[in-house]
Amino acid sequence: MAEAKFMFFHCEALASLPSTFRIPETVACLDFDNMFSSCTSLKALPEGFSVPAKTTSVEGMFLNCGSLASLPASLDLSGLGSAGG
């Protein structure tokens, strides 16, 4: 996967991800901007979900995700800018 920008953008019917959904540490992608932006029905991410340590940007990753009440403890976005909106 070379790019994950807008991967699930505007998937309004997406309410959850499989419990096994993971982004491998070995993936070449560094930019996850707007990955879930406008997924208005997304309620939760699976425990254990994270982005690779080498990620450089998550801007707007959860923009307009009003149903998403919290993020899993495993998701460390510190130092990566604004993931919300």
C-alpha positions in Angstrom: 0.0 0.0 0.0 1.6 3.2 -1.1 -1.0 5.7 0.1 -3.9 5.5 2.6 -5.2 9.0 2.3 -9.0 9.0 2.0 -9.1 5.2 2.2 -12.5 5.1 3.9 -13.4 8.7 3.2 -17.2 9.4 3.3 -18.1 5.8 4.0 -21.2 6.8 5.9 -22.4 3.3 6.4 -19.1 2.1 8.0 -20.1 1.5 11.7 -17.1 -0.6 12.8 -14.0 -2.4 11.6 -13.3 -6.1 12.1 -11.6 -6.9 15.4 -8.6 -8.1 13.4 -8.1 -4.9 11.3 -4.5 -3.7 11.6 -2.2 -1.6 9.6 1.1 -3.5 9.5 4.3 -1.8 10.7 5.9 -2.9 7.5 3.5 -0.9 5.2 5.3 1.7 3.1 2.6 4.3 3.6 3.5 7.2 5.8 0.4 9.4 5.3 -3.0 8.5 6.7 -4.7 11.9 6.2 -8.5 11.8 6.2 -8.5 8.0 6.3 -11.9 7.9 8.1 -13.0 11.4 7.5 -16.8 11.7 7.2 -17.4 8.1 8.3 -20.4 9.5 10.3 -21.6 6.0 11.5 -18.2 4.8 12.7 -18.7 4.1 16.4 -15.5 2.3 17.4 -12.1 1.1 16.3 -10.9 -2.3 17.4 -8.7 -2.5 20.5 -5.1 -2.9 19.2 -5.7 -0.5 16.2 -2.7 1.7 15.6 -0.8 3.4 12.9 2.8 2.5 12.1 5.5 4.2 14.2 7.0 5.8 11.0 3.7 7.6 10.2 4.2 11.3 9.4 0.7 12.6 9.1 -2.9 11.8 10.3 -4.4 15.2 9.6 -8.2 15.0 9.6 -8.1 11.2 10.1 -11.4 11.4 12.2 -12.8 14.6 10.8 -16.6 14.6 10.9 -16.8 11.2 12.8 -19.4 12.4 15.2 -20.4 8.9 16.3 -16.9 7.9 17.3 -16.9 8.4 21.1 -13.4 7.3 21.9 -10.2 6.0 20.4 -8.5 2.7 21.6 -5.6 3.1 24.0 -3.3 1.5 21.5 -3.7 4.4 19.1 -0.9 6.9 19.9 -1.2 10.0 17.7 1.0 12.2 19.8 3.3 14.4 17.7 1.4 13.8 14.5 -0.8 16.9 14.3 -4.6 17.1 14.3 -6.5 13.9 13.7 -9.9 15.4 14.5 -11.9 18.2 13.4 
